[in-house]
Amino acid sequence: MEPIDYMKEALALARRGLGYTTPNPAVGCVIVKNGKIVGRGYHHKAGTPHAEVWALRDAGDDQAKDATVYVTLEPCAHYGRTPPCARTLVEKGVGKVVMAMLDPNPLVAGKGAAILRQAGIPVEIGLLSKEATQINEVFIKNMMVQRPFIAAKIAQSLDGRIASRTRKSQWITNEWARQKGHYLRSIYDGILVGINTILEDNPLLTCRISRDDHDRPHQPSRIILDSQGRIPMNSLVVTDKSARTIVVTTSLCPVEKMRYLKQAGVQVMFAPLQRDHHIDLKAAIELLGKEGITGILVEGGSTVQGSFFDAKLVDKIYAFIGDKVIGGTGALPSVGGFGVDTLDECMPLQYDSIELTEGNILITAYNTNREGAYVHWNH
């Protein structure tokens, strides 16, 4: 195996922690000695040992000494809920450390690499850095601009519709796309919809898949935009207690309704009103970030998606395209809102990947003007 193969193995391990490690990054580590992998580990959950520690335990002291460590993110250099991994690697006498990228966390940001080098351990940085960056794009944005990462998830027909003129939408995409959607829910802190989705569909908004060796699904917080407090008290997002529910509302919400929601265990957050009497999304996102929400999957309907695109808040798009053409001027578009006047006002996109499975397509794309995009720190 080549060095790139070992790093691919570490990246695969890192992905197993996505969602569960928040607000920490997802990190994987592989220890190699004499051309053989002797230790593997990944960060399972915030507050538990980091990837390097699990890999060192797997390898044992004899195998770790003089071995090469492949890790997807710079080993930490500070004391948090766990000791600094860079110093642990020095103590174990490893021979070399290959890291995919430096850590944008100001508490680390090159300090881990410096500790290793000062101890005489060779350090290489940058192997598969793009892949490592994508795994931790949510963490990176939070570190760099202190705001949640926003991903828009759209499930539409080939002609860009999410419902027919009679508002029928089940099912535009297939079972593969729906399962993939549950996977996306499992890697973000929050899943966001508007009040119309609650009133029309009464969804549960939970993740229903477990991953790898985790014994239960990672449940994102359910975030409901509801400027007037119209959410029914018997809606599933209120009565179900398997995940946190946050209702983002405004001064238009009746005081009595707020009291009922809080008594039901729902967290109520206030956001400013815009002139059009809609929630100020930028302010709401700031508030959610202060509540510990690092990444949000926007699953709302046409109106909510349109409002996020109009406000230029979208970092990433997951567009699921079914094998149907709905047609009709009265059919609901996947992205509503005001839209743009001229095409040069469109959000600049960079397509990242295209998957075709069982007749459905998933296109993943990035806003190239997004805030907090990773600047290569390779040195």
N, C-alpha and C positions, 0 to 999 in steps of 0.2 A: 504493500500500500504506500501511496505517496502522502506528503504532508496535507495536500488538499483533501484527501479522503478522510484523514483523521479529523480535520476541521468540519467536514460535512457531518461526520458522526456526532461531533460536539453540538453542531447546530440542530440536528435532529433531536438530541436530548433537550436542548434549550426549549424547543417548541412544546415539549411535554408540560412545561410549567406555565405557559401562556395563560393569563387570566388569574391563575391561582396565586401568583407571586406579587400581584399588585399591592402596594405601590412600588415594589422593588422590580428590577429588570428580570427577565427570564434569561438564565445563563446555563450553558452546558459545558462540560469539561471532560476531556479524555487524556489519560496518562499513557504514554508509550515508552517501552523500553526494549531495546534490541529488536526493533521492528514489529513488536507485538503490543496490542492494547492490553494493559494490565489493570487499568482502573477507569471506571465510568461514573459520572455523577451529574446531577442537575439540581437547580434550586427548586424545591417542591412548593414552598409556601413562605410568605413573609414571616420572619421571626424564627425560621428553622435554619439549619446549617446551609451554607452556600454550596454551589456546585463543586468548587475545588475541594471542600472538606469531604463531601460524599465520595469524590473520586479518589482522594488520598486514603480514605478508610477502605475503599474497595481494593486499592492496590496493596496496602500494607507498607510499613516503613522500609522494608528491604527493597521492594520493587520501586518505591518512589524515589529513593536516592539515585541521583544522577540521571533520572528519567526526563523525558521531554513532555511538557504539559501543554496541551492545546485547549484554549479556553475562549469562549465567544465574546467575552467582555473583560476588560482590564480588571484584575483582582483588586478588591477594595483595599483601601489604605487607612480606614478609620474604624474606630470602635462604635458600633451601633448596638443592635440586639445580639450581634455575634462579633467575635474578634476579627481583626483585619486579615484577609486571606493572603495578601502579599507576604506578610511576616510569617504566616504559617508555612507557605511554600519555601521560604528561606530556611526555616527551622527544620523542615523535612529534607533539606539538601537536594532539591531537584536540580537537574543540570541545565535546563533551558525552558523558557516559557514563550509560546507562540500565541498571541492574542489577535482576534479578528479586528478589534477596534478599542480605542481608548474610551473611558467612561466620561460622559459629559457632566456627571454630577460634580459640582465644584469641590466637594469633599474628597474626591478622588482625582479626576482630571489630570492624569499623568503621574500622580504621586505613587500609585501602585507600581507602575513601571520603574519609577526612580528607586523605590525601595529594593526591587529585584536587582537592578543594575549596580546599585551601591554595594550589594552583597556579592557582586561578581558573577551574577547569573545572566547569561545572554538573553536578550528580549527581542522578539520580532513582532511587528505590528502591521496589520493590514490584510492578512490572508482571508479572503471571502468577506471583506468588510461590508459590501453591499447587502449580502444576505443577512449578516449580523445586524445591520442597521434596520432592516425591515422587521426583523423579529421584535426589536425594541423601539419601534418608531413612536409608540405611545409614551414610553418612559422618556425618550429623548426630547420630545416636544415639551413635556412637563418640566424637565430639567432646564431647557433652554429659554422658554418663554412663560413658564408657570401657568399654562392653560391646557385644558383637556384637548385631546386629539379627537377630531370629529370625522367619522366615517358614515357616508350615506349608503344605505342598503336599499336597492330598488329591485323589485320583481315585476317585470313588464312583458307585454307581448312584443313581437318583432317590430310592430309599428309604434312602440312607445306608450302603450296604454296599460293602466293598472285595473281598469274596470270598464265594462260595456256601458252603453247609454242608459241601461236599466240598473246599473251599479252592481252587476254580477262580476265576481272576480275569482271564484273558486272552481277550478284551479288553473291559473295561467301558467305556472311553472310546475315541474314534476316533483316526485318524492326526493330525488337526488338533490335538487335545489333547496328543498325545504330542510333536509338534513344538514346541508351545507350552511343554511341560515342559522340553524341551532348551534353549529360549531362556531360561527361568528359571534353569536350571543355569548358563548363560553369564554371568549378571549377579551371581552370589553367589560369595563366596570358598570356601564349603564346602557340601557336600551330605551330610546326615547320615541314617543308618539304624541300626537295631538289629541285633544278631547274628542274630536269627531271619530277617530278610530275606536275609542272606548265606547262611545254611544252607538256606533253602527255594528261593531263586531264583538264587543265585550271579551277581548282576548285575555288570556292568562299572562302572557308575556314572560314566560320562564324558559330556561334552557332545559331540554329534556334528553340530553346525551351526556354520559360520563366519558372521560378520556383517559386512555393509557392506564396507569395504575392508581388513578384517583378514584376513591370509592363513591363519590357523589358529584353531580354536575356543579360547576361554578355558576352561581346565580347572579346575574347582573342586577343592579338596582333598577327598578322600573320608574321611569321619569315621564310624567304626564304634563304637557303644557295645557293649562286650563285657566285662561285669564278671568273667567267669570264664576268659577266654582260650580260648574254644571255636572261634575262627575257624580254618578249615582252611588249611593252608599252601599248598594247591593252588587256593584260591579266586582268582577273577579279580582282586579288589582287592589281592591280595598279589602275584600273578605279573605283572600288567600294570604297566608302568613309565611310562605316558603321563601319569599324574597322581600327586600325592602321596597316600599313604594314612596316616591317623592312626587308631590303635586306642586308644580311651579305655577303660582297664581299672582294676582295683582290686587290692588285696592278695590276692584270691582267685585271681588268675592265676598259674599255675605259673611259676617262675623260668626253667625250661628253655624254655617256650613264648615268653616274652619275649625270650630270647636268639635263638631262631630267627627271630622276627619282625624283630628289629633287623638280623640278618644278611641278611634278605631285603630290607632297605631300607625297612621299615615303621617309622614313628615311633610310639613307644609312650608314652602319657601316663597318669599315675596320677591318679585322682580318689578322694575319700573315699567310703566306703560309708554308706548310710543304714541305719536300723534294720531295714528289710525286705530288706536285702542287695542293694538296687539302687544304681546309681550316683547320687551326689548331683549332679543336673543343674545346679543353680546354680553349684556349685563347678567342674564340668566346663566350663561356658560361660565362666567367668572365666579358666580355664586356656587355653582355645582363643583367647580374646581376646588374651592375652599372647603367643600364638604368631603373632599377626598376622592372625587370622581376624576380619574385620569384619562379615560377614554370613553367616548359615547358612540354607540351604533344607532344612527337615526333610521328608524323603521317606519316613521310616520307616513301618512298618505300624501297625496298631491300637494295639498296646501302647506304642510309642514316641510316637505322636501323643498318646495319652492322658496319658502321663507329662509331656509338655511343657505340655499344657493344665492338668493338675492342679497343676503347679508355677507356673502363671501366668507363663510365660516367652514366650508367643507375642505378637508384635507385629502380624503381618499373616497373612492367610489367603488362599490361592489354592485355591478349591474347584472342581474340574472335575466336572461331573455328566453322566454318560452317559445314553443313551436306553433304559435297562433298569430293570426292577424285579425284584430278586432274591428278596426275601421269605425267610421262614423264621427261626425264633428261633435257629437254630444258625449262621446266616450271620454273617460277621465285620463288626462295625461299623467305620466309618472312624475313629472316635475311641473308644478303650477307656479303660482306667484306672479310677479310682474315680468320676469324674464329680462331680456336685453333688447335694446333698440337696434343695434348694429352688431354684426358678427365679431367685430374686433373687441367687443365688450365681453365675449364669452370667457369663462374660466379656462385658462390654458391647461391642457391635459397632456399627460404622458401615460400612454398605455403600458401597463406592467406585465400583464399575463392574460391569456385567453384559454379557457377550458371548455371543451365540448364533451358532454356526457349524457347519454340516453336522450339525445335530441334537444337538450337545453344547453345554453351557453352562459358562462360566467366571465365577464370582462372586469378586470381590476385595473383601476387607473388612479393617478395622483394629480392633484392640483400642483403644478410646478411653481406656483407663487405662494405656496402654503408657508405659514410661520413655523419656525422651529425645525425646518428641514435640516438634516444632519450635514454639517460641514466636515469634510474629511480631516480627521485629527492625526492621520498616520504620520509618524515621525521615524 
